[in-house]
Amino acid sequence: MALAVVAGLFLSQSSNERLGGAALFEVTSSEKGQAFMHFLARYGKTYSSKGELAKRFGIFVKNIEAVAVHNRGNGFKKGVNQFSDMTI
């Protein structure tokens, strides 16, 4: 159910491009929604409400944007993992 909600809330109908690797961090808004869908599927994430889903999507976007900034200027690389929808 969570995947269907995400698809309805965050993906453009014309976007069917799959994201992978470093491309995940340099994406447009609809691609961020698609990246979030892949994240949900990969880690089996579900949320109790649409409000919680929207909150976790916002956190996910902030986290992948921070990863992109980090990866531009440091020797080691960060990425998405099972905690990418959480705050510190």
KOLMARDREN-798934 format. One line per field, with one value per atom (N, C-alpha, C, O, CB): atom name; residue number from 1; x, y, z. Coordinates in steps of 0.1 Angstrom, whole numbers, plus 5000, padded with zeros to 4 digits. Glycine has a CB too. Example, Ala and Ser with C-alpha at 12.3 -4.5 7.8 and 13.67 -1.06 7.14 Angstrom:
lofi: (N,CA,C,O,CB,N,CA,C,O,CB)
midren: (1,1,1,1,1,2,2,2,2,2)
east: (5132,5123,5132,5142,5113,5128,5137,5129,5134,5141)
north: (4943,4955,4967,4967,4955,4978,4989,5000,5011,4994)
up: (5078,5078,5078,5085,5090,5071,5071,5079,5080,5057)
***
This chain:
lofi: (N,CA,C,O,CB,N,CA,C,O,CB,N,CA,C,O,CB,N,CA,C,O,CB,N,CA,C,O,CB,N,CA,C,O,CB,N,CA,C,O,CB,N,CA,C,O,CB,N,CA,C,O,CB,N,CA,C,O,CB,N,CA,C,O,CB,N,CA,C,O,CB,N,CA,C,O,CB,N,CA,C,O,CB,N,CA,C,O,CB,N,CA,C,O,CB,N,CA,C,O,CB,N,CA,C,O,CB,N,CA,C,O,CB,N,CA,C,O,CB,N,CA,C,O,CB,N,CA,C,O,CB,N,CA,C,O,CB,N,CA,C,O,CB,N,CA,C,O,CB,N,CA,C,O,CB,N,CA,C,O,CB,N,CA,C,O,CB,N,CA,C,O,CB,N,CA,C,O,CB,N,CA,C,O,CB,N,CA,C,O,CB,N,CA,C,O,CB,N,CA,C,O,CB,N,CA,C,O,CB,N,CA,C,O,CB,N,CA,C,O,CB,N,CA,C,O,CB,N,CA,C,O,CB,N,CA,C,O,CB,N,CA,C,O,CB,N,CA,C,O,CB,N,CA,C,O,CB,N,CA,C,O,CB,N,CA,C,O,CB,N,CA,C,O,CB,N,CA,C,O,CB,N,CA,C,O,CB,N,CA,C,O,CB,N,CA,C,O,CB,N,CA,C,O,CB,N,CA,C,O,CB,N,CA,C,O,CB,N,CA,C,O,CB,N,CA,C,O,CB,N,CA,C,O,CB,N,CA,C,O,CB,N,CA,C,O,CB,N,CA,C,O,CB,N,CA,C,O,CB,N,CA,C,O,CB,N,CA,C,O,CB,N,CA,C,O,CB,N,CA,C,O,CB,N,CA,C,O,CB,N,CA,C,O,CB,N,CA,C,O,CB,N,CA,C,O,CB,N,CA,C,O,CB,N,CA,C,O,CB,N,CA,C,O,CB,N,CA,C,O,CB,N,CA,C,O,CB,N,CA,C,O,CB,N,CA,C,O,CB,N,CA,C,O,CB,N,CA,C,O,CB,N,CA,C,O,CB,N,CA,C,O,CB,N,CA,C,O,CB,N,CA,C,O,CB,N,CA,C,O,CB,N,CA,C,O,CB,N,CA,C,O,CB,N,CA,C,O,CB,N,CA,C,O,CB,N,CA,C,O,CB,N,CA,C,O,CB)
midren: (1,1,1,1,1,2,2,2,2,2,3,3,3,3,3,4,4,4,4,4,5,5,5,5,5,6,6,6,6,6,7,7,7,7,7,8,8,8,8,8,9,9,9,9,9,10,10,10,10,10,11,11,11,11,11,12,12,12,12,12,13,13,13,13,13,14,14,14,14,14,15,15,15,15,15,16,16,16,16,16,17,17,17,17,17,18,18,18,18,18,19,19,19,19,19,20,20,20,20,20,21,21,21,21,21,22,22,22,22,22,23,23,23,23,23,24,24,24,24,24,25,25,25,25,25,26,26,26,26,26,27,27,27,27,27,28,28,28,28,28,29,29,29,29,29,30,30,30,30,30,31,31,31,31,31,32,32,32,32,32,33,33,33,33,33,34,34,34,34,34,35,35,35,35,35,36,36,36,36,36,37,37,37,37,37,38,38,38,38,38,39,39,39,39,39,40,40,40,40,40,41,41,41,41,41,42,42,42,42,42,43,43,43,43,43,44,44,44,44,44,45,45,45,45,45,46,46,46,46,46,47,47,47,47,47,48,48,48,48,48,49,49,49,49,49,50,50,50,50,50,51,51,51,51,51,52,52,52,52,52,53,53,53,53,53,54,54,54,54,54,55,55,55,55,55,56,56,56,56,56,57,57,57,57,57,58,58,58,58,58,59,59,59,59,59,60,60,60,60,60,61,61,61,61,61,62,62,62,62,62,63,63,63,63,63,64,64,64,64,64,65,65,65,65,65,66,66,66,66,66,67,67,67,67,67,68,68,68,68,68,69,69,69,69,69,70,70,70,70,70,71,71,71,71,71,72,72,72,72,72,73,73,73,73,73,74,74,74,74,74,75,75,75,75,75,76,76,76,76,76,77,77,77,77,77,78,78,78,78,78,79,79,79,79,79,80,80,80,80,80,81,81,81,81,81,82,82,82,82,82,83,83,83,83,83,84,84,84,84,84,85,85,85,85,85,86,86,86,86,86,87,87,87,87,87,88,88,88,88,88)
east: (5008,5000,5009,5005,4991,5019,5028,5034,5034,5039,5037,5043,5032,5036,5048,5020,5010,5007,5006,4997,5008,5006,5017,5015,5005,5030,5041,5040,5043,5054,5036,5035,5025,5028,5031,5014,5004,5008,5005,4992,5016,5020,5032,5033,5022,5042,5055,5060,5070,5064,5054,5059,5051,5039,5060,5058,5051,5047,5054,5060,5036,5031,5041,5042,5018,5048,5057,5071,5078,5059,5074,5087,5088,5081,5092,5095,5097,5111,5115,5089,5120,5134,5138,5134,5142,5147,5151,5164,5173,5154,5166,5178,5188,5184,5175,5201,5210,5223,5226,5213,5230,5244,5244,5234,5253,5254,5256,5245,5243,5269,5238,5228,5217,5209,5222,5215,5205,5205,5195,5205,5217,5219,5218,5218,5232,5217,5216,5203,5204,5228,5192,5179,5169,5171,5173,5159,5148,5138,5139,5142,5128,5118,5111,5110,5108,5106,5099,5109,5105,5093,5121,5131,5134,5137,5144,5133,5134,5123,5125,5135,5111,5100,5102,5099,5087,5108,5111,5122,5121,5115,5132,5142,5137,5141,5153,5127,5121,5113,5113,5111,5106,5099,5108,5106,5091,5120,5130,5135,5137,5142,5137,5142,5131,5135,5144,5119,5108,5108,5107,5094,5109,5108,5121,5120,5107,5132,5145,5145,5150,5157,5141,5142,5129,5128,5147,5119,5106,5099,5093,5108,5100,5095,5080,5075,5102,5073,5059,5056,5064,5049,5046,5043,5028,5020,5047,5025,5011,5001,4989,5011,5006,4996,5003,5015,4992,4994,4999,5008,5018,4988,5004,5012,5026,5036,5005,5027,5040,5048,5060,5038,5041,5048,5054,5065,5038,5046,5051,5062,5072,5039,5062,5072,5085,5096,5068,5084,5096,5102,5114,5093,5093,5098,5106,5117,5086,5101,5109,5122,5132,5100,5123,5136,5145,5157,5133,5139,5147,5154,5165,5139,5146,5151,5162,5172,5139,5160,5170,5183,5194,5166,5181,5193,5201,5213,5189,5193,5201,5207,5217,5191,5201,5207,5220,5230,5197,5220,5232,5243,5254,5228,5239,5248,5255,5267,5241,5247,5252,5262,5273,5241,5259,5269,5282,5293,5263,5280,5292,5301,5313,5287,5294,5301,5309,5318,5292,5305,5312,5326,5335,5304,5328,5339,5348,5357,5336,5345,5352,5358,5353,5343,5368,5374,5366,5367,5387,5358,5349,5335,5331,5350,5328,5314,5304,5305,5313,5293,5281,5271,5272,5275,5260,5250,5237,5236,5254,5227,5214,5215,5222,5203,5210,5209,5195,5186,5220,5193,5180,5176,5165,5180,5185,5183,5180,5179,5194,5180,5179,5166,5165,5181,5156,5143,5142,5132,5132,5154,5154,5163,5172,5159,5160,5168,5178,5177,5160,5188,5198,5192,5199,5211)
north: (4988,5000,5013,5022,5000,5013,5025,5028,5040,5022,5018,5021,5028,5037,5009,5024,5030,5045,5053,5022,5047,5061,5069,5081,5061,5064,5072,5075,5086,5065,5065,5067,5078,5087,5054,5078,5088,5102,5112,5085,5103,5116,5122,5134,5115,5114,5120,5117,5124,5114,5109,5106,5112,5113,5091,5117,5122,5110,5100,5132,5111,5100,5096,5085,5103,5106,5103,5098,5094,5116,5098,5094,5079,5074,5102,5072,5057,5053,5042,5049,5063,5061,5055,5060,5074,5045,5039,5046,5049,5024,5048,5055,5044,5034,5065,5047,5038,5045,5055,5027,5040,5045,5060,5065,5043,5067,5081,5090,5101,5086,5086,5094,5097,5106,5086,5088,5090,5104,5109,5079,5109,5121,5134,5145,5121,5134,5146,5144,5141,5148,5146,5143,5154,5163,5130,5154,5164,5159,5148,5166,5167,5164,5151,5143,5176,5149,5136,5124,5113,5137,5126,5115,5113,5101,5119,5123,5120,5112,5103,5134,5114,5105,5091,5082,5111,5089,5076,5070,5058,5077,5077,5072,5068,5058,5083,5075,5072,5059,5050,5083,5057,5044,5033,5022,5045,5034,5023,5021,5009,5027,5031,5030,5022,5013,5044,5025,5018,5004,4995,5025,5001,4987,4979,4968,4986,4985,4978,4975,4964,4987,4984,4982,4978,4977,4994,4975,4971,4980,4976,4958,4993,5004,5005,5006,5017,5007,5011,5021,5021,4999,5029,5040,5039,5034,5054,5044,5042,5052,5049,5044,5062,5072,5080,5079,5082,5087,5095,5106,5110,5101,5111,5122,5117,5124,5127,5105,5100,5097,5099,5087,5092,5090,5103,5103,5084,5114,5127,5132,5137,5137,5130,5134,5127,5133,5132,5113,5105,5109,5108,5090,5112,5116,5129,5130,5118,5138,5151,5149,5155,5160,5140,5137,5130,5133,5127,5120,5113,5123,5122,5103,5133,5142,5151,5153,5152,5156,5163,5155,5160,5168,5143,5134,5131,5132,5121,5129,5126,5139,5138,5120,5150,5163,5165,5170,5175,5162,5164,5154,5157,5161,5142,5132,5138,5137,5119,5144,5150,5160,5161,5155,5169,5180,5173,5177,5189,5164,5157,5151,5152,5147,5143,5136,5144,5139,5127,5157,5166,5170,5174,5178,5170,5176,5167,5172,5188,5155,5146,5134,5130,5142,5128,5116,5104,5095,5114,5102,5091,5094,5106,5085,5084,5087,5081,5071,5080,5089,5084,5079,5082,5096,5073,5068,5065,5068,5055,5060,5056,5043,5033,5056,5042,5029,5028,5037,5027,5019,5016,5028,5028,5003,5037,5048,5061,5071,5049,5061,5074,5081,5093,5071,5075,5082,5087,5090,5073,5087,5091,5103,5106,5079,5110,5121,5116,5105,5133,5124,5120,5122,5119,5129)
up: (5000,5000,5000,4993,5012,5007,5008,4995,4991,5018,4987,4973,4965,4957,4967,4965,4957,4961,4953,4958,4974,4979,4975,4970,4995,4976,4971,4956,4952,4974,4949,4934,4931,4922,4927,4938,4936,4940,4934,4943,4951,4957,4950,4949,4971,4946,4942,4928,4924,4952,4921,4908,4896,4897,4905,4886,4875,4866,4866,4866,4859,4851,4840,4836,4846,4834,4823,4827,4818,4815,4839,4843,4846,4856,4856,4838,4841,4842,4841,4831,4842,4843,4856,4867,4840,4856,4869,4873,4864,4867,4886,4891,4896,4901,4901,4895,4901,4904,4898,4892,4914,4918,4921,4928,4906,4917,4920,4914,4919,4915,4903,4897,4907,4905,4885,4917,4927,4934,4938,4937,4935,4943,4935,4941,4950,4922,4914,4906,4894,4904,4912,4906,4907,4916,4912,4898,4899,4909,4915,4885,4912,4922,4919,4928,4923,4907,4904,4905,4909,4890,4902,4904,4918,4922,4896,4927,4941,4946,4955,4949,4941,4944,4940,4947,4938,4928,4923,4931,4935,4908,4935,4944,4957,4963,4946,4962,4975,4973,4982,4980,4962,4960,4960,4966,4947,4953,4953,4967,4971,4944,4975,4989,4997,5004,4995,4995,5003,4999,5008,5000,4986,4982,4987,4992,4967,4985,4989,5003,5007,4985,5012,5026,5033,5045,5033,5025,5031,5040,5050,5038,5037,5046,5044,5032,5044,5054,5054,5065,5075,5055,5064,5074,5077,5069,5068,5089,5094,5088,5089,5109,5081,5076,5064,5062,5087,5057,5046,5051,5045,5037,5063,5070,5073,5071,5082,5079,5082,5069,5069,5090,5059,5046,5041,5036,5036,5041,5036,5044,5039,5036,5058,5067,5063,5062,5081,5062,5059,5045,5043,5060,5035,5022,5023,5017,5012,5031,5033,5039,5035,5042,5049,5056,5046,5045,5068,5038,5028,5018,5015,5020,5013,5004,5010,5003,4999,5022,5029,5030,5028,5042,5034,5036,5023,5022,5042,5012,4999,4994,4987,4989,4996,4992,5000,4995,4994,5013,5021,5017,5017,5036,5012,5007,4994,4993,5004,4986,4973,4976,4970,4965,4986,4990,4995,4991,5000,5004,5010,4999,4999,5020,4990,4980,4970,4963,4973,4969,4960,4965,4958,4957,4979,4984,4994,5000,4991,4995,5004,4997,4987,5016,5004,4998,4999,4991,5005,5010,5011,5007,5008,5025,5002,4997,5006,5013,4983,5008,5015,5005,4993,5024,5010,5001,5009,5021,4995,5003,5009,5016,5010,4998,5027,5034,5041,5039,5045,5050,5056,5066,5070,5064,5069,5078,5071,5078,5088,5058,5051,5052,5048,5036,5059,5061,5076,5081,5058,5083,5097,5099,5092,5105,5110,5115,5125,5130,5120,5128,5138,5152,5162,5137)
***
